Amino acid sequence: MLALRCPRCHQGPLFSYPTHRITKFSQMPDSCPVCGQGYEPEPGFYWGAMFMSYGFSVAIFALSGVGLYYLAGDPPAWVYVLTVAIATVLTMPLVFRYSRALMLYLFGFIRYNPRWAETTEQRKV
């Protein structure tokens, strides 16, 4: 999951473009280009990823606040607000992607099949 690859074959990418392409970081192909596994089990499936994204964001807020408190010696409130805002904006593409990947891996009911290529070839014959 950490590599953001297809849950079935672990080879095809989950996203069409790299994370640093800011305008296109959220685009996913309809299915895996390697094994053909569909990435959207049902319409609206990724709405649940918003809750995971919220959890990741809360963790970023907490880590930023605790880190500032211990590293900067409890700075003024505006420093906390600015730091948390910057951290949230900078990690947004990663949070988005990992929320979707986690949703697909946990609730997509797609299992890893190390021999997917063999079974695909057998079906073609």
C-alpha positions in Angstrom: 0.0 0.0 0.0 2.8 2.4 0.8 4.0 2.2 -2.8 0.5 3.2 -4.1 0.2 0.2 -6.4 -2.7 -2.0 -7.4 -4.1 -4.1 -4.6 -4.4 -7.2 -6.8 -1.1 -7.3 -8.7 1.1 -4.8 -6.7 2.5 -3.6 -10.1 0.1 -1.1 -11.7 0.1 2.5 -10.3 -3.0 3.7 -8.4 -2.6 7.2 -9.8 -2.0 8.5 -13.3 0.5 11.2 -12.5 3.3 11.7 -9.9 2.6 13.5 -6.7 4.5 16.6 -7.6 2.2 17.3 -10.6 0.0 19.6 -8.4 -2.8 20.1 -10.9 -3.2 16.4 -11.6 -2.1 14.6 -8.4 -5.7 13.3 -7.8 -6.3 11.6 -11.2 -6.7 7.9 -11.0 -7.1 5.5 -14.0 -10.4 3.6 -14.1 -8.5 0.3 -13.8 -5.1 -1.1 -13.3 -3.1 -0.9 -16.6 -1.3 -4.1 -15.7 -4.0 -6.5 -14.5 -7.2 -4.7 -15.4 -8.6 -4.6 -11.8 -11.2 -1.8 -11.5 -10.3 0.9 -9.0 -13.8 2.1 -8.1 -15.8 -0.8 -6.7 -19.0 1.3 -6.6 -20.1 4.9 -7.3 -19.2 7.2 -4.4 -16.8 4.6 -3.0 -14.1 7.2 -2.1 -16.3 9.4 0.0 -15.2 7.2 2.9 -11.7 8.3 2.2 -12.6 11.8 3.5 -12.9 10.4 7.0 -9.4 8.8 6.7 -8.1 12.1 5.3 -9.6 13.8 8.4 -7.7 11.4 10.6 -4.5 12.0 8.8 -5.0 15.8 9.1 -5.7 15.6 12.8 -2.4 13.6 13.2 -0.6 16.3 11.2 -2.1 19.0 13.4 -1.1 17.2 16.6 2.4 16.4 15.5 3.0 20.0 14.3 1.7 21.4 17.6 3.7 19.0 19.8 6.8 19.5 17.7 6.6 23.3 17.9 5.9 23.2 21.6 9.0 21.1 22.3 11.4 22.4 19.6 10.5 26.1 19.7 9.6 26.5 23.4 5.9 27.3 23.1 5.8 30.1 20.5 2.9 32.5 20.1 -0.4 31.3 18.7 0.1 32.7 15.3 3.2 30.5 14.8 1.1 27.4 15.6 -1.6 28.5 13.1 0.9 29.3 10.4 2.9 26.1 10.9 -0.2 23.9 10.9 -1.6 25.6 7.8 1.7 25.2 5.9 2.1 21.6 7.0 -1.5 20.8 5.9 -1.1 22.4 2.5 2.2 20.7 1.8 1.0 17.3 2.8 -2.4 17.5 1.1 -1.4 15.5 -2.0 0.0 12.7 0.1 -2.9 12.7 2.5 -5.3 12.5 -0.5 -3.5 9.7 -2.1 -2.9 7.6 1.0 -6.5 8.1 2.1 -7.8 6.7 -1.2 -5.2 3.9 -1.2 -6.2 2.9 2.4 -9.9 3.0 1.5 -9.3 0.7 -1.5 -7.0 -1.7 0.4 -9.3 -2.0 3.4 -12.8 -1.8 2.0 -12.4 -2.6 -1.7 -12.5 -6.3 -1.1 -9.6 -6.8 -3.5 -7.0 -9.3 -2.4 -3.4 -9.7 -3.5 -2.9 -12.5 -6.0 0.8 -13.2 -6.6 -0.1 -15.5 -9.5 -2.5 -13.2 -11.3 -0.4 -13.3 -14.5 -0.6 -17.1 -14.6 -4.3 -17.2 -14.1 -4.8 -14.5 -16.7 -2.7 -16.5 -19.3 -4.7 -19.7 -18.5 -8.0 -17.9 -19.1 -6.7 -16.6 -22.5 -5.9 -20.1 -23.7 
